[in-house]
Amino acid sequence: KVSFSEAHGYKDAPFTLTLSCPENEYAVIYYTLDGTQPVVGSPSTFRYDAPFEVAKTTVVRAAVPDVDSILQQDTSATYLFLADILAAAK
């Protein structure tokens, strides 16, 4: 399971998000920024190499693929910024 350094919810300023896998510090983490399932090789899936900035409403979904299993446990967090919500309401 992947851990997020920032709790989900409403945010009033950009922040740097760190992903980690407490069960295996050397695990390779993959993530998406659009809420879709992380799939290795997909154009919307990124390999996590360093913390990144979240500055707008974003759904981060992350996983550590297990090559020995057909199942994958994803972890997700939604970060909401009021300015984005208000702009979408117009």
Secondary structure, DSSP 8 states (H G I E B T S, - for coil): --EESS-SEEESS-EEE-EE-TT-TT---EEESBS----TT-TT-EE--S-EEE-S-EEEEEE---TT-S---EEEEEEEEHHHHHHHH-
